Amino acid sequence: MAVTLEVTNEEITAYLSGEIDHHSAVELRRRIDESVLSGTPERLILDFSGVTFMDSSGIGLIMGRWRLMQEQGGHLLVQGVPRSLRKVMKVSGLDKLGVLEEKEEVKQ
């Protein structure tokens, strides 16, 4: 699992790629949280377009960043979610938080 962070004054975009499981989620949380806490972004974007697999740790990753951004007075957006992961996210209730971008990523 890899993450590339793009930081501006108002926004942080985390481009995720590979597999998100228990082990990789720990490092992702650390890097993303460090970036959020070192600045005051209005929005955190988690881009899942490069994610090939995700277990429940991915849901936990999203929920934790949603809480962090709420505490910081900001917002979370989850974008580029592949069709195979979108259903899992909806079943878990993430769509009720209003964080999922409507457009799904279509893998060729």
Contacts in CASP RR format, 6 or more apart in sequence:
PFRMAT RR
TARGET T0000
AUTHOR 0000-0000-0000
METHOD contacts of the structure
MODEL  1
MAVTLEVTNEEITAYLSGEIDHHSAVELRRRIDESVLSGTPERLILDFSG
VTFMDSSGIGLIMGRWRLMQEQGGHLLVQGVPRSLRKVMKVSGLDKLGVL
EEKEEVKQ
1 16 0 8 1.000
1 17 0 8 1.000
1 18 0 8 1.000
1 19 0 8 1.000
1 20 0 8 1.000
1 21 0 8 1.000
1 24 0 8 1.000
1 25 0 8 1.000
1 27 0 8 1.000
1 28 0 8 1.000
2 16 0 8 1.000
2 17 0 8 1.000
2 18 0 8 1.000
3 14 0 8 1.000
3 15 0 8 1.000
3 16 0 8 1.000
3 17 0 8 1.000
3 27 0 8 1.000
3 28 0 8 1.000
3 31 0 8 1.000
3 32 0 8 1.000
4 14 0 8 1.000
4 15 0 8 1.000
4 17 0 8 1.000
5 12 0 8 1.000
5 13 0 8 1.000
5 14 0 8 1.000
5 15 0 8 1.000
5 31 0 8 1.000
5 32 0 8 1.000
5 35 0 8 1.000
6 12 0 8 1.000
6 13 0 8 1.000
6 15 0 8 1.000
7 35 0 8 1.000
7 41 0 8 1.000
8 41 0 8 1.000
9 41 0 8 1.000
10 41 0 8 1.000
10 42 0 8 1.000
10 43 0 8 1.000
11 41 0 8 1.000
11 42 0 8 1.000
11 43 0 8 1.000
11 44 0 8 1.000
11 45 0 8 1.000
12 32 0 8 1.000
12 35 0 8 1.000
12 36 0 8 1.000
12 41 0 8 1.000
12 43 0 8 1.000
12 44 0 8 1.000
12 45 0 8 1.000
13 44 0 8 1.000
13 45 0 8 1.000
13 47 0 8 1.000
14 28 0 8 1.000
14 31 0 8 1.000
14 32 0 8 1.000
14 35 0 8 1.000
14 44 0 8 1.000
14 45 0 8 1.000
14 46 0 8 1.000
14 47 0 8 1.000
15 47 0 8 1.000
15 49 0 8 1.000
15 50 0 8 1.000
16 28 0 8 1.000
16 46 0 8 1.000
16 47 0 8 1.000
16 48 0 8 1.000
16 50 0 8 1.000
16 51 0 8 1.000
17 50 0 8 1.000
17 51 0 8 1.000
17 52 0 8 1.000
18 50 0 8 1.000
18 51 0 8 1.000
18 52 0 8 1.000
18 53 0 8 1.000
19 51 0 8 1.000
19 52 0 8 1.000
19 53 0 8 1.000
19 54 0 8 1.000
20 28 0 8 1.000
20 51 0 8 1.000
20 53 0 8 1.000
20 54 0 8 1.000
20 55 0 8 1.000
20 57 0 8 1.000
20 58 0 8 1.000
20 61 0 8 1.000
21 53 0 8 1.000
21 54 0 8 1.000
21 55 0 8 1.000
21 57 0 8 1.000
22 55 0 8 1.000
22 57 0 8 1.000
24 57 0 8 1.000
25 57 0 8 1.000
25 58 0 8 1.000
25 60 0 8 1.000
25 61 0 8 1.000
28 61 0 8 1.000
29 61 0 8 1.000
29 64 0 8 1.000
29 65 0 8 1.000
32 44 0 8 1.000
32 46 0 8 1.000
32 65 0 8 1.000
33 65 0 8 1.000
33 68 0 8 1.000
36 44 0 8 1.000
36 65 0 8 1.000
36 68 0 8 1.000
36 69 0 8 1.000
36 72 0 8 1.000
37 68 0 8 1.000
37 72 0 8 1.000
40 72 0 8 1.000
41 72 0 8 1.000
41 74 0 8 1.000
42 74 0 8 1.000
42 75 0 8 1.000
43 69 0 8 1.000
43 74 0 8 1.000
43 75 0 8 1.000
43 76 0 8 1.000
43 77 0 8 1.000
44 65 0 8 1.000
44 68 0 8 1.000
44 69 0 8 1.000
44 74 0 8 1.000
44 75 0 8 1.000
44 76 0 8 1.000
44 77 0 8 1.000
45 76 0 8 1.000
45 77 0 8 1.000
45 78 0 8 1.000
45 79 0 8 1.000
46 61 0 8 1.000
46 62 0 8 1.000
46 65 0 8 1.000
46 76 0 8 1.000
46 77 0 8 1.000
46 78 0 8 1.000
46 79 0 8 1.000
47 79 0 8 1.000
47 80 0 8 1.000
48 54 0 8 1.000
48 78 0 8 1.000
48 79 0 8 1.000
48 80 0 8 1.000
48 81 0 8 1.000
48 82 0 8 1.000
48 85 0 8 1.000
48 105 0 8 1.000
49 79 0 8 1.000
49 80 0 8 1.000
49 81 0 8 1.000
49 82 0 8 1.000
49 105 0 8 1.000
50 82 0 8 1.000
50 105 0 8 1.000
51 82 0 8 1.000
51 85 0 8 1.000
52 82 0 8 1.000
54 85 0 8 1.000
54 88 0 8 1.000
59 88 0 8 1.000
59 89 0 8 1.000
59 92 0 8 1.000
59 94 0 8 1.000
62 76 0 8 1.000
62 78 0 8 1.000
62 89 0 8 1.000
62 94 0 8 1.000
62 99 0 8 1.000
63 94 0 8 1.000
65 76 0 8 1.000
66 76 0 8 1.000
66 97 0 8 1.000
66 99 0 8 1.000
69 75 0 8 1.000
69 76 0 8 1.000
76 97 0 8 1.000
76 99 0 8 1.000
77 99 0 8 1.000
77 101 0 8 1.000
78 89 0 8 1.000
78 94 0 8 1.000
78 99 0 8 1.000
78 100 0 8 1.000
78 101 0 8 1.000
79 101 0 8 1.000
79 103 0 8 1.000
80 101 0 8 1.000
80 103 0 8 1.000
80 104 0 8 1.000
80 105 0 8 1.000
81 89 0 8 1.000
81 100 0 8 1.000
81 101 0 8 1.000
81 104 0 8 1.000
81 105 0 8 1.000
82 104 0 8 1.000
82 105 0 8 1.000
82 106 0 8 1.000
82 107 0 8 1.000
83 104 0 8 1.000
83 105 0 8 1.000
83 106 0 8 1.000
83 107 0 8 1.000
84 107 0 8 1.000
86 100 0 8 1.000
86 104 0 8 1.000
89 95 0 8 1.000
89 100 0 8 1.000
90 100 0 8 1.000
94 100 0 8 1.000
END
